Amino acid sequence: MSASNPGPSIATNPQPQAAIGNIYKNAVVGASITPASVATVTTAGQSFTITGLGVLVGDQISAINPPAITPAGVFVVGATVTATDTVQIVWANVTAGSLTPPAGVYTFEVNRPQALATLPTSGGYLNSF
């Protein structure tokens, strides 16, 4: 009996993973923040430096859950990592008065992508692998 294991006889992986453009890391983390009041009928970005969060410019914030129900009419529009350990949350207030989102531990879902893809000149990126 041979001690070697030649494996299947294939030359290439039939379903390779693209070398670029995939999520490298994903984490769900909690951080305590205290949002300021959001003026009436506006959107406003508020920056929060959260030491130890570990986010880097280029990371994606794909979800944010507040610690409690936000007041009716104020909600998160989106979030961006603006510097190491710094997240800017954009709030919207669609009411006739100023509102303050709740303070407390917010849950963030953070994605760290691999290097961004370079678009091919033809064929489309999603068809290139």
C-alpha positions as CSV (number, residue, x, y, z in Angstrom):
1,M,0.0,0.0,0.0
2,S,1.3,3.4,-1.0
3,A,1.8,6.1,1.7
4,S,1.1,8.9,-0.8
5,N,-2.3,10.5,-1.4
6,P,-2.5,11.9,-4.9
7,G,-6.0,13.3,-4.4
8,P,-8.4,14.0,-7.2
9,S,-7.0,14.5,-10.6
10,I,-7.9,18.1,-11.3
11,A,-5.8,20.9,-12.6
12,T,-7.7,23.9,-11.2
13,N,-10.2,24.7,-8.5
14,P,-13.6,24.7,-10.3
15,Q,-15.0,27.4,-7.9
16,P,-12.2,29.6,-6.8
17,Q,-12.7,32.4,-4.3
18,A,-11.9,35.8,-5.8
19,A,-8.7,37.2,-4.6
20,I,-10.1,40.6,-4.0
21,G,-13.4,42.2,-2.9
22,N,-14.5,39.8,-0.2
23,I,-15.2,40.4,3.4
24,Y,-12.0,39.8,5.3
25,K,-13.4,40.2,8.9
26,N,-16.8,40.7,10.4
27,A,-17.6,41.6,14.0
28,V,-20.5,42.7,16.1
29,V,-19.4,45.0,18.9
30,G,-21.0,47.1,21.5
31,A,-20.0,50.7,22.4
32,S,-21.4,53.2,24.8
33,I,-22.2,56.6,23.1
34,T,-24.2,59.7,24.0
35,P,-25.8,61.3,21.0
36,A,-26.6,65.0,20.9
37,S,-29.9,66.5,20.0
38,V,-30.9,66.4,16.3
39,A,-32.5,69.6,15.1
40,T,-35.9,69.6,13.5
41,V,-36.4,68.4,9.9
42,T,-32.8,67.7,9.1
43,T,-30.0,65.1,8.9
44,A,-26.9,65.6,11.1
45,G,-23.6,63.7,11.4
46,Q,-22.2,63.1,14.9
47,S,-18.8,61.7,15.4
48,F,-17.9,59.3,18.3
49,T,-14.4,58.3,19.2
50,I,-14.7,54.9,20.7
51,T,-11.3,53.8,22.1
52,G,-10.7,50.1,21.6
53,L,-13.4,49.6,19.0
54,G,-10.7,48.8,16.4
55,V,-12.4,50.2,13.3
56,L,-10.2,51.5,10.5
57,V,-10.9,53.9,7.6
58,G,-12.3,51.6,4.9
59,D,-14.3,49.4,7.3
60,Q,-18.0,49.3,6.6
61,I,-20.7,49.8,9.3
62,S,-23.5,47.6,8.0
63,A,-25.9,47.8,11.0
64,I,-26.4,49.8,14.1
65,N,-28.8,48.9,16.9
66,P,-29.6,51.5,19.5
67,P,-29.9,50.5,23.2
68,A,-33.5,51.4,23.3
69,I,-36.3,52.5,21.0
70,T,-35.5,55.8,19.5
71,P,-38.0,58.6,19.8
72,A,-40.6,58.5,17.0
73,G,-39.3,60.6,14.0
74,V,-35.5,60.2,14.7
75,F,-33.5,57.4,13.1
76,V,-30.1,56.4,11.9
77,V,-29.5,57.1,8.2
78,G,-26.0,55.5,8.0
79,A,-22.6,55.4,9.5
80,T,-19.0,55.9,8.3
81,V,-15.6,55.2,9.8
82,T,-13.8,58.6,9.6
83,A,-10.6,57.7,11.5
84,T,-9.2,54.9,13.6
85,D,-11.7,54.2,16.4
86,T,-14.0,57.0,15.1
87,V,-17.5,56.5,13.7
88,Q,-19.7,59.2,12.3
89,I,-23.4,58.4,12.6
90,V,-25.8,60.3,10.5
91,W,-29.2,60.9,12.1
92,A,-32.4,62.1,10.6
93,N,-35.2,64.0,12.4
94,V,-38.4,64.3,10.4
95,T,-40.4,66.0,13.2
96,A,-41.3,69.6,13.9
97,G,-39.1,69.6,17.1
98,S,-35.6,68.6,18.1
99,L,-35.1,65.1,19.4
100,T,-32.3,63.3,21.1
101,P,-31.5,59.6,20.3
102,P,-31.0,57.5,23.5
103,A,-27.6,57.2,25.2
104,G,-26.2,53.8,26.0
105,V,-24.6,50.8,24.4
106,Y,-25.1,50.7,20.7
107,T,-24.4,47.5,18.7
108,F,-22.4,47.9,15.5
109,E,-21.9,45.3,12.8
110,V,-18.5,46.0,11.2
111,N,-17.2,44.5,8.0
112,R,-13.5,44.8,6.9
113,P,-13.2,44.1,3.2
114,Q,-10.2,42.8,1.4
115,A,-8.6,45.1,-1.1
116,L,-11.1,46.7,-3.4
117,A,-11.6,45.1,-6.8
118,T,-10.3,46.6,-10.0
119,L,-13.0,46.6,-12.6
120,P,-12.2,44.7,-15.8
121,T,-12.4,46.5,-19.1
122,S,-15.1,44.1,-20.3
123,G,-17.2,41.2,-19.1
124,G,-18.2,42.7,-15.8
125,Y,-16.6,42.2,-12.4
126,L,-19.0,39.6,-11.1
127,N,-18.4,37.5,-14.3
128,S,-14.6,37.7,-13.9
129,F,-14.3,34.8,-11.4
